[in-house]
Amino acid sequence: MIIIDILKTIKARRSIHTFKEQEVDAAILKEIFTYGSYAPTHYMKEPWNIKMYQEEGKHKFVDAIISSYQRIGMIKTDESPKTLKMIDSMKSFLLEIPHHAVIYFEKDDNPVRYEEDYASVSAFIQNAQLAAWEYGVGMLWTITPYMHDPEFASDIGLNHDTMKIAAVMQIGYPKKVSHDKGRTAIEEKLEIIAK
Ligand SMILES: Cc1cc2nc3c(=O)[nH]c(=O)nc-3n(C[C@H](O)[C@H](O)[C@H](O)COP(=O)(O)O)c2cc1C
């Protein structure tokens, strides 16, 4: 029964940290994000936008990440063998991931609207993650320091003043699925106030 499948997927989905080389078909990616877009959205704003980096397109994205890490001070800027080796291994790690999806939305000046949009985009991401799982596709939801670097935004063609990067999703077919860490019993989080 379909409903049971959805419930199973909610529990079975895992964050994926290592991906096979094979790319995900454009048609499947389109399906996955179409399911994502059935997320609830106040005023039907559908605030989500996606920049999908893949194939040769990954190079400019990864270069922007490295430059940002150097600006932030997470990677040195010298040209010592140690630094160059570190940059090299970070680059190859990132380039081996088949797809990187930058999920972003327009910043609303109104803080309540901003929160609604952020929440809706998060629901979009989770819907997409669950749909992806159904197609055998894995994702890792990441929030990293470069997402807060205005120059990084500009390097990927976004204006930091007007656009918020909500997440970068790493996407591909899972090489390894980590074990289920389980969750705290909901009774520990749930307080029922009945009178
Ligand atoms: C908003 C958000 C940001 C996350 N950022 C990262 C991240 O930067 N790196 C990472 O390895 N995992 C990240 N995760 C994934 C969590 O580590 C993961 O969901 C958690 O360990 C539970 O594992 P599961 O998703 O397999 O159930 C993020 C998850 C969320 C919701």
The ligand as an SDF file (V2000), in Angstrom:
LIG
                    3D

 31 33  0  0  0  0  0  0  0  0999 V2000
   19.9320   21.4640    8.0560 C   0  0  0  0  0  0  0  0  0  0  0  0
   20.8370   20.2660    8.0290 C   0  0  0  0  0  0  0  0  0  0  0  0
   22.1820   20.4500    7.7880 C   0  0  0  0  0  0  0  0  0  0  0  0
   23.0400   19.3600    7.7370 C   0  0  0  0  0  0  0  0  0  0  0  0
   24.3590   19.5890    7.4680 N   0  0  0  0  0  0  0  0  0  0  0  0
   25.1890   18.5350    7.3790 C   0  0  0  0  0  0  0  0  0  0  0  0
   26.5470   18.7430    7.0340 C   0  0  0  0  0  0  0  0  0  0  0  0
   26.9770   19.8750    6.7790 O   0  0  0  0  0  0  0  0  0  0  0  0
   27.3580   17.6730    6.9630 N   0  0  0  0  0  0  0  0  0  0  0  0
   26.8990   16.3930    7.2110 C   0  0  0  0  0  0  0  0  0  0  0  0
   27.6830   15.4390    7.1470 O   0  0  0  0  0  0  0  0  0  0  0  0
   25.5960   16.1540    7.5110 N   0  0  0  0  0  0  0  0  0  0  0  0
   24.7420   17.1870    7.5910 C   0  0  0  0  0  0  0  0  0  0  0  0
   23.4080   16.9730    7.8680 N   0  0  0  0  0  0  0  0  0  0  0  0
   22.9010   15.5880    7.9600 C   0  0  0  0  0  0  0  0  0  0  0  0
   22.7980   15.1080    9.3880 C   0  0  0  0  0  0  0  0  0  0  0  0
   24.0880   14.8870    9.8940 O   0  0  0  0  0  0  0  0  0  0  0  0
   21.9780   13.7930    9.3840 C   0  0  0  0  0  0  0  0  0  0  0  0
   20.6570   14.0910    8.9740 O   0  0  0  0  0  0  0  0  0  0  0  0
   21.9490   13.1230   10.7630 C   0  0  0  0  0  0  0  0  0  0  0  0
   23.2070   12.6180   11.0930 O   0  0  0  0  0  0  0  0  0  0  0  0
   20.9440   11.9570   10.8120 C   0  0  0  0  0  0  0  0  0  0  0  0
   21.2760   10.9800    9.8470 O   0  0  0  0  0  0  0  0  0  0  0  0
   20.2020   10.4990    8.7470 P   0  0  0  0  0  0  0  0  0  0  0  0
   19.8540   11.6860    7.9110 O   0  0  0  0  0  0  0  0  0  0  0  0
   20.9190    9.4230    7.9880 O   0  0  0  0  0  0  0  0  0  0  0  0
   19.0170    9.9560    9.4810 O   0  0  0  0  0  0  0  0  0  0  0  0
   22.5350   18.0460    7.9360 C   0  0  0  0  0  0  0  0  0  0  0  0
   21.1660   17.8720    8.1950 C   0  0  0  0  0  0  0  0  0  0  0  0
   20.3340   18.9730    8.2340 C   0  0  0  0  0  0  0  0  0  0  0  0
   18.8660   18.7830    8.4820 C   0  0  0  0  0  0  0  0  0  0  0  0
  1  2  1  0
  2  3  1  0
  2 30  2  0
  3  4  2  0
  4  5  1  0
  4 28  1  0
  5  6  2  0
  6  7  1  0
  6 13  1  0
  7  8  2  0
  7  9  1  0
  9 10  1  0
 10 11  2  0
 10 12  1  0
 12 13  2  0
 13 14  1  0
 14 15  1  0
 14 28  1  0
 15 16  1  0
 16 17  1  0
 16 18  1  0
 18 19  1  0
 18 20  1  0
 20 21  1  0
 20 22  1  0
 22 23  1  0
 23 24  1  0
 24 25  2  0
 24 26  1  0
 24 27  1  0
 28 29  2  0
 29 30  1  0
 30 31  1  0
M  END
$$$$
